[in-house]
Amino acid sequence: MDLAKLVEIQTAFSREKFPTFWDIKTEQDLALRLEYLTNALAGEVGEAANLVKKVVRSVVYGKGDLRLDDVKQELAEEITDVFTYLLTIAGLLGLDLEKTYLQKLEKNRKRF
């Protein structure tokens, strides 16, 4: 399945479950929806980072007994939440993630 199909699926799910969220009439409405989604995205990234922090504290600094295997499933869920918000943002803005990813990859190839 390609990214465009995943964006389509996630956007349809979000529209079905949260129809008033998608009732966008003005640029202000769009900006507020984007603000909400980017804040939610940052929160999910923070949750994933917190799990990694706890593993590092334990594995690197010996402060605890938490290992990556102990949190791998939870970390996978947080990363999937991040991905879900990225898909939703792409749907909101009408982005072609495959195209923009490949463009960015090409810029990075030249840059690094």
Secondary structure, 3 states (H helix, E strand, C coil): CCHHHHHHHHHHHHHHHCCCCCCCCCHHHHHHHHHHHHHHHHHHHHHHHHHHHHHHHHHCCCCCCCCHHHHHHHHHHHHHHHHHHHHHHHHHHCCCHHHHHHHHHHHHHHHC
